[in-house]
Amino acid sequence: MITPLPTGSIQKICAGQVITDLPSCCKELIENSLDGSASFIRLRLRDGGKEEIEVEDDGVGVTKSDREAVCGKHTTSKLREFDDLYRDE
C-alpha cells in the first residue's frame, strides 16, 4: 500500500534523495522495475535522455487501489517513518 511519509521523515530523507544526473535517474527507474519483480527491463533514451526516457518491463506495476496515491508527493510503499531506512527487511 502506498502512503505519504510523515513531514519529519520527508525533511530528513529529501536532502539525500535528489536525482541530479541521467545515470542516477536511469538507476532509479531500473530499481523501480526490479522492485516490481520485473525479469525483463528495456530502457530507451531519446536524444540522450533530453527528449524522453522510457522504461518497459514485465513487472507487476502499481495496483489499481494505489494509482491515485502513487502520484502524490512524498509517497512510498517501502517506508512508514525515517527509521525504516535502517531496518533490515
Secondary structure, DSSP 8 states (H G I E B T S, - for coil): --EE--HHHHHHHHTT----SHHHHHHHHHHHHHHTT-S-EEEEEEGGGTSEEEEEE-S----GGGHHHHTSTTEESS-SSGGGGGS--
